Amino acid sequence: MSESGVRARDASTVMLVRDGAAGIEVFLQRRVTGMAFAAGMTVFPGGGVDPADLTADIAWAGPEPAWWARRFATDEATAQALVAAAVRETFEECGVLLAGPTADTVVEDSARYRQARGKLERRELSLADFLAAEGLVLRADLLRPWSNWITPEAEPRRYDTRFFVAVLPQGQDADGATSEAAQVSWQAPADALVSWRGGEHVLMPPTWSQLDALCGFADTAAVLAAERAITPIMPRYAPGTDGRPLSDFPDNERYFAELPELGALGGR
C-alpha cells in the first residue's frame, strides 16, 4: 500500500501516431478542467481498466495475453485487460478503432459505430459485447508496448499506467468527440514540446517523457520496430521542497529546467 493508502489502478494509454509531411505526428488532447485526474493537462488517449475489460471471451488477433504479460511484467488476465482497455479507450476518446472484420483487416470507417461508441463511454456496453455484435476482431498486433509509469505514492488518485503506441489505421480519423477532451490536435512531438516550454499547455512528466522519446524516430515504421525495455517508473516527491518537484524519473532535472512555470503542474 502507498503513503496515501491508495492502491494504483491499472490503466492504459495509447500514443496514436501518423506520418506527416515533416515527420511523425502524435494525437494529443487537452483534458477538460472538471476531470478528477489530470484536469486541463495535455495527454494521450487512455484511462483506467474497467471490470468489463477482464472479459476472457473476446475475438483476438496478434500477440497473445501471455506475450503482453511478459512485456509488462504482469499476469495474463491483467495483460489482456490492459490491451482491451487500450483499444476501448482509443475508440471512446478519439473514435479510432483498432479492430477489423478479420484477423488481418481493420475497419476503414469507424464512424458507423458512433452509437456503440457512446454506449461504451457510458459503460452501457462492454468492448467484448460490442466486438461480438459487430463481428469484429481485436487487433492486438496493431499495438506495441512502450513504457510503464506509476503515479507517486503520495497522490490520492493513483494509476499503474502501461503506455502503448499504435499507428492511425488507413481511412480512419481521430476526433475530439468525447466528454473528456476540451481540445485535440495532431502535432509533431518536437513542436508539442516547444509549445509546452512556451507555456501554451501543461505536460505531466510521463507525457513529456514519451514525447521526448518520439523525437528520436524518423517515421512510424521506426517507432513500431523499436524494441523497448520496459521498467516501471514511479516518480517521488522531494520532501520539504516548495512546489513538490518530482524525482526518480528519467531526465527529471531537464524536465524541471525546461518547465515554464512550476505551479502549472498543480502539485502533480
N, C-alpha and C positions, 0 to 999 in steps of 0.2 A: 504494500500500500504506500502511496506517496505522502509527502509532507502535508498536503491538503486533505488527505484521506480519500482522494478520488482516484479510482482506477481508470487508466486510459482506455477509451473506447476505440475499437478497431475502425479504421476509416480508409477510404481510397480516394486518391486524387489523380486526375489524368491530364497530362500535358498534351494537348492536341496541337500537332504541328502540320505545316504545309510548306511547299517550296514556293517562294515568292520571286519576284524579278531580281531582287538583290540578295537572295539567300533565304534561310529559314525564317518562317514567321510562326508565332505561337498565339493561341487563343487565350485571351485574358478577360476576366470580368471583375468589375468593382462591386463588391457586395453592398447591399442596402444598409443604411445606418441602423436599422432596427434589429439586425441579426444579433443573436445571443453570443455568437463567437465570430471574431474577426470582422466586426461591423465596419463598413467603409473601406476595408482593405482590398487591394487588388490581388486576385488569386486565380488559380486554375479551377476548372470544374471539379467538384468532388463533394464528399460528405461521409457521414458515418454509415457503417454497415447496419442494415436493417435486419430484424429477425427473419423476414421472408427471404433474405438473400442466402440463408442457410439451407434452402430447399435443395435436396440432393437430385431430384428428378428434373434435370434440365438438359436440353439438347446442346451439345458441346463440341466444338471443333478447335483443334490446336493442342498445345501442351496441357497435359492432364493436371489435376489438382496436386498430385504428388510432386510434379516438377516445380510448380509455383510455391509449394510448401518448402522445398529445399532452398529456393532463391530468397524467400522472405523469412526463413528460419521459423516456421510455424507448423501447425498440424494441417492435415489435408482439408478438413472441414472448414477451418478458418480461411485457408488459401482459396478454396472455391468461393466462399462468401465474399472475399476481397475482390476477386475477379468479377463476380456477379455485380457487386456494388459499383465497381469501376464502370461497367457497361451501363448499368441503370442510371447512375448519377450523370454520366456524359449525355445520355439521352434526355433525362429530365431537364438538365440545366442548359443545354445548348442545342438539343434536337438532333444530335449526331448519334446514329445507331450502329454499333459495331456488331452487326448480326446480318444473316442472309438466308435465302431460301434453301441453300445447300452449304456444305462444309467448305466450298471453295468460291462462294459468291457473297456479295454484300449488297444490301438494298441500296438503290440509287436515289430514291426519293423517300426520305423518312417522313416528309410532311403528311403523308397519307395516314400516319399513325398518330396524328395530333391528339385525338380524343383519348387514346390509350396513354399517351404521354402525360396528360393531365391527371388521369386516374393513378398513374404510378407516383406522380409527385404528391398527390393527396393520400397516398397509401391505401387506395381503394382497389388496387390491383398489384399482384406480385410480378416480378420480372419473369419467373418461370411460367406463370399462367399466361402472361402476355405472349411470350415466345411460342408456347404451345398452341394458343388460339390462332396465331397468325402463321403457324408452320415455319417458324424461323429457328436458325441455329446460332447460338452464341459463338462469336469468332474470337476465341481467346488468343489465337495466333496473330491477331492484329494489334495486340498489346505487347509491350516489353516492360519488364521490371526495371525500376530506375533508382529509387532510394527509399529510406525509411526514417522518418522523423517523429519524435515523441514530444508532446507538449511538456514543458517544465513541470516538475513535481509540485511547485507552489501554486499552480493555477487551479481554480475551482472547476474549470471545464477542460478536460484533457482528452487528447486523441493520439492513438498509435497509428500514424498515417503512412500507408505504403503509396509511393508515387509510381505511376505508370506513364509510359509515353505511347502515343498512337498517331498515325498519320491520318489526316482527314480523308475519308473514303471518296473516291471519284463520284461526282454527281450530287453529293450531299453538301449542305450549307450549315454553318454554325450560326445560331442566333442568340438573342437575348430574351427570348420569351419565357422567362422564369420569374417567379416572385422574389428570388434571392439576389438578382442582379440589377443594379441601377444603370450600369453601362457596360458594354462589351466592345472588344476590338481585337483585330489581328495586328501584332507588332513584331518586328524583329527583336530578338532578345536584347541586343545591344541598345536599341532605341528605347525599349522599356526601362532599362537601367539608367539611361541618360535622363529620361523624364522623371524617374524616381529621384535621382540626385538633384534635379531641379525643383523638387518639392511638389510635383504635379500629382503624384499619387503615393500611396503607402504600401510598402512591401515588408512582410514579416520575413525573418531570416530564412525559413525553408523555401519560400517563393523566390527570394533573392538568390539563394544558392543554386536553385535549378536553372534560373535564367542565366546566371553566370556560367554554369556548365554548358548550356546550349550554345553559348557564344563560340565554343570551340569546334563546332561542326559546320561543314560546308553545305550539307543538304540533308534531307530527311533520310535518304538511304544510309548515310553515315551514322545518323542517330540510331536507326533500327539495328545497325550492325554492331553497335557499341556493346562491349562486354563490361558490365558494371559490377564492381564489387560492392555489395550492399551490406553496410554495417549500421545498426541502429544508432541514431544521433539524438541525444536528449540534452538540449541546452540547459544551463543552470544560471540562476541569478547570482550576481556578485553581491554578497551581503554588505549592507551599510553604504551602498553607493547610490547617490541621487539618480533617479531615472531608471533604476533597476536594470542596468545593462546586462546582457546575456553573455555567457562564455561557454566553452566546451562545444563549439560547433566550428566547422572548417572556415577559416578566414574571418573569424569573428572580429578581429581588430580592423580589418579592411572594411567590413560592413559598417562598423560604427564610425570609422573615419570618413566614409562617404555619405553616411546618413545625414540628410539635410537638417533635420530637427528631431532631436531625441524624443521630445514629448509627443511627436506624432504617432509613436508606437502605442500610446495609450497604456503603457505599463506591461506590454507583452514582448 
